[in-house]
Amino acid sequence: MDFHYQSPWFIEALEKEKDLKVNELNLNLNCDVCIIGGGYTGLWTAIKIKEKKPQLNIILIEKDLCGSGASGRNGGCMIPQSTKFQGIRDVVGIEDAKKMVLSTEAAVKHIKDFCSENKINAEIRDDGVLYGATNIFHQGAFESLISDLNEHNINSWERLSKEKVQNLTKSSKFIDGYFSQTGGSLQPAVLVRGLKKLAENNGIKIFEKSTVISYNDKKEIYVKTKNGSVSCEKLVLAINAWTPNFLPFLSRSVVLVSSDMIITEPMQNELKNLGLNNGLVILDCNLFTHYSRTTPDGKIILGKGGNTLSFRNKVINSFDGPSTIEKFLKKSLVSFYPSLKKAKITTSWNGPSERTKTGFPFFGYHPKNKNISYAFGYSGNGVLTCHVGGEILSSMALEEQNEWTKSNFCKGPLKMFPPEPFRWLGAMIIRNAIRRKESDQEEGKDPKWFDKQLAKIAVSVGRVDFEKK
Ligand SMILES: Cc1cc2nc3c(=O)[nH]c(=O)nc-3n(C[C@H](O)[C@H](O)[C@H](O)COP(=O)(O)OP(=O)(O)OC[C@H]3O[C@@H](n4cnc5c(N)ncnc54)[C@H](O)[C@@H]3O)c2cc1C
């Protein structure tokens, strides 16, 4: 079978499937609920609908293999939405923001329990999350956030001494930092392939290698692939980065930008010498955050968002290839861990990450047909949030009146970007300003005034500001 360039997680997960059978859609079928997209969002939605209404007939259609999108190639870093609390609150209000923080935090345990009950060996290690300051500008970065989270009794973060931060991260690059026990890491592709298998075992029909080429938004909903079709009562779109092309009314709701990653060869001894032996997720406080963690078999990964920006939000070919900043990422890794200078990078890859103007996802109904719902815009923070997304979309598809369907998260995009070419040009200018600013800060220099002003625009469009307030 042909595979695209894929992440090592996805290749590893497929290798573990002894009998990889691909079911293509080449019939004309009917069902109650049809879901397009076989990533975390589509699969959690399917599983939750089946849990709530076992009698419903559900079909899920995936253009490649389930997990071949972001869900099978992400960093596997479980990071709740608590760090975005202030930004979310300012847009949707306190109650909705609290709900999102608490639900994404609870998702750590839900996913862990779910995997253990269903024998999905997704290598879950809930050893927490640490954001560290690598320069004086980021010292004390979470004080205002923690004060706001405390005010609502939802704070899980604590500031650590420099010694403790360095002891946890094993990196002397960090001079300050904040730790939360709620989070950790997992093997992302094993999770998504495990969800696929479980969904099938629960009676959900899954078709892969079956691109949906059109749908009609009239009363009788009808979805077409090259060789088949599905008529359904309810349609759920869970196609992530491909949404702007499929639903043009959402084309201005995101900026598609790559997240790039590297992974080393297994280096058990080196990591043992360093003392890095758990699933802790380690991030710096840059706007384009470096994220890093080890794997149970002794590799280390490092990633960074904010590199390739696509014009017109197209899913361009380079998103399916190696990272164009592999050397830069290796340099970053060595800057955190100088002893890994000789570590061999076995693979680099990237993928499209959809950044909304608010910095958090939205859910909505098709403007012409309420029986069609969608989720979009996890903004680089989907491993836990997609679990919540599945709960939300299942509620929407089943017409449940609950705290999610009544929330501001289900009102579609709450803010839009300008049209092209201004979106792409603006994003490029701001990205480059952020790069210059962060590079100056790393050198201990006060960034230039205009770079700081341009970076502030990124903050106002939902990037988390980890600078002292
Ligand atoms: C490189 C990278 C690293 C990341 N790291 C992290 C991380 O460490 N932690 C974190 O929380 N988040 C991370 N994210 C974000 C996270 O991976 C995503 O938010 C999440 O996986 C989104 O899941 P999804 O199901 O919505 O989308 P996807 O997993 O992208 O699934 C969408 C699916 O729809 C299918 N599809 C598209 N069009 C069609 C069509 N026409 N017909 C049929 N099927 C179609 C696609 O093939 C795809 O499988 C990262 C993202 C990337 C790209």
The ligand as an SDF file (V2000), in Angstrom:
LIG
                    3D

 53 58  0  0  0  0  0  0  0  0999 V2000
    2.8390   18.5840   13.6250 C   0  0  0  0  0  0  0  0  0  0  0  0
    1.7210   18.8310   14.6210 C   0  0  0  0  0  0  0  0  0  0  0  0
    2.0060   18.7260   15.9810 C   0  0  0  0  0  0  0  0  0  0  0  0
    0.9910   18.9150   16.9130 C   0  0  0  0  0  0  0  0  0  0  0  0
    1.2750   18.6830   18.2240 N   0  0  0  0  0  0  0  0  0  0  0  0
    0.2790   18.7550   19.1390 C   0  0  0  0  0  0  0  0  0  0  0  0
    0.5270   18.4100   20.4920 C   0  0  0  0  0  0  0  0  0  0  0  0
    1.6260   18.0060   20.8620 O   0  0  0  0  0  0  0  0  0  0  0  0
   -0.4970   18.5330   21.3800 N   0  0  0  0  0  0  0  0  0  0  0  0
   -1.7490   18.9370   20.9980 C   0  0  0  0  0  0  0  0  0  0  0  0
   -2.6380   19.0380   21.8490 O   0  0  0  0  0  0  0  0  0  0  0  0
   -2.0350   19.2000   19.6880 N   0  0  0  0  0  0  0  0  0  0  0  0
   -1.0590   19.1050   18.7610 C   0  0  0  0  0  0  0  0  0  0  0  0
   -1.3430   19.3430   17.4440 N   0  0  0  0  0  0  0  0  0  0  0  0
   -2.7370   19.6070   17.0690 C   0  0  0  0  0  0  0  0  0  0  0  0
   -3.5750   18.3030   17.0220 C   0  0  0  0  0  0  0  0  0  0  0  0
   -2.8410   17.2910   16.3940 O   0  0  0  0  0  0  0  0  0  0  0  0
   -4.8670   18.5600   16.2350 C   0  0  0  0  0  0  0  0  0  0  0  0
   -5.5510   19.6480   16.8230 O   0  0  0  0  0  0  0  0  0  0  0  0
   -5.8050   17.3540   16.2200 C   0  0  0  0  0  0  0  0  0  0  0  0
   -5.1410   16.1850   15.8390 O   0  0  0  0  0  0  0  0  0  0  0  0
   -6.9720   17.6280   15.2790 C   0  0  0  0  0  0  0  0  0  0  0  0
   -7.7170   16.4420   15.1090 O   0  0  0  0  0  0  0  0  0  0  0  0
   -8.8680   16.3980   14.0320 P   0  0  0  0  0  0  0  0  0  0  0  0
   -9.5040   15.0810   14.1080 O   0  0  0  0  0  0  0  0  0  0  0  0
   -9.7420   17.5950   14.2050 O   0  0  0  0  0  0  0  0  0  0  0  0
   -8.1090   16.5940   12.6430 O   0  0  0  0  0  0  0  0  0  0  0  0
   -7.2350   15.5620   11.7830 P   0  0  0  0  0  0  0  0  0  0  0  0
   -6.5260   14.6050   12.6300 O   0  0  0  0  0  0  0  0  0  0  0  0
   -6.4070   16.3990   10.8590 O   0  0  0  0  0  0  0  0  0  0  0  0
   -8.3180   14.7620   10.9890 O   0  0  0  0  0  0  0  0  0  0  0  0
   -9.0170   15.2870    9.8840 C   0  0  0  0  0  0  0  0  0  0  0  0
   -9.1850   14.1350    8.8910 C   0  0  0  0  0  0  0  0  0  0  0  0
  -10.0730   14.5380    7.8390 O   0  0  0  0  0  0  0  0  0  0  0  0
   -9.6660   13.8510    6.6720 C   0  0  0  0  0  0  0  0  0  0  0  0
  -10.2550   14.5240    5.5080 N   0  0  0  0  0  0  0  0  0  0  0  0
   -9.9820   15.7610    5.0550 C   0  0  0  0  0  0  0  0  0  0  0  0
  -10.7070   16.0430    3.9450 N   0  0  0  0  0  0  0  0  0  0  0  0
  -11.4630   14.9430    3.7110 C   0  0  0  0  0  0  0  0  0  0  0  0
  -12.4020   14.6010    2.7010 C   0  0  0  0  0  0  0  0  0  0  0  0
  -12.7210   15.4510    1.7170 N   0  0  0  0  0  0  0  0  0  0  0  0
  -12.9690   13.3770    2.7360 N   0  0  0  0  0  0  0  0  0  0  0  0
  -12.6770   12.4910    3.7310 C   0  0  0  0  0  0  0  0  0  0  0  0
  -11.7860   12.7650    4.7110 N   0  0  0  0  0  0  0  0  0  0  0  0
  -11.1810   13.9710    4.7090 C   0  0  0  0  0  0  0  0  0  0  0  0
   -8.1450   13.9510    6.7390 C   0  0  0  0  0  0  0  0  0  0  0  0
   -7.5060   12.9990    5.9130 O   0  0  0  0  0  0  0  0  0  0  0  0
   -7.8770   13.7460    8.2190 C   0  0  0  0  0  0  0  0  0  0  0  0
   -7.5730   12.4090    8.5460 O   0  0  0  0  0  0  0  0  0  0  0  0
   -0.3380   19.2290   16.4800 C   0  0  0  0  0  0  0  0  0  0  0  0
   -0.6090   19.3700   15.1120 C   0  0  0  0  0  0  0  0  0  0  0  0
    0.4100   19.1660   14.1810 C   0  0  0  0  0  0  0  0  0  0  0  0
    0.0810   19.2900   12.7200 C   0  0  0  0  0  0  0  0  0  0  0  0
  1  2  1  0
  2  3  1  0
  2 52  2  0
  3  4  2  0
  4  5  1  0
  4 50  1  0
  5  6  2  0
  6  7  1  0
  6 13  1  0
  7  8  2  0
  7  9  1  0
  9 10  1  0
 10 11  2  0
 10 12  1  0
 12 13  2  0
 13 14  1  0
 14 15  1  0
 14 50  1  0
 15 16  1  0
 16 17  1  0
 16 18  1  0
 18 19  1  0
 18 20  1  0
 20 21  1  0
 20 22  1  0
 22 23  1  0
 23 24  1  0
 24 25  2  0
 24 26  1  0
 24 27  1  0
 27 28  1  0
 28 29  2  0
 28 30  1  0
 28 31  1  0
 31 32  1  0
 32 33  1  0
 33 34  1  0
 33 48  1  0
 34 35  1  0
 35 36  1  0
 35 46  1  0
 36 37  1  0
 36 45  1  0
 37 38  2  0
 38 39  1  0
 39 40  1  0
 39 45  2  0
 40 41  1  0
 40 42  2  0
 42 43  1  0
 43 44  2  0
 44 45  1  0
 46 47  1  0
 46 48  1  0
 48 49  1  0
 50 51  2  0
 51 52  1  0
 52 53  1  0
M  END
$$$$
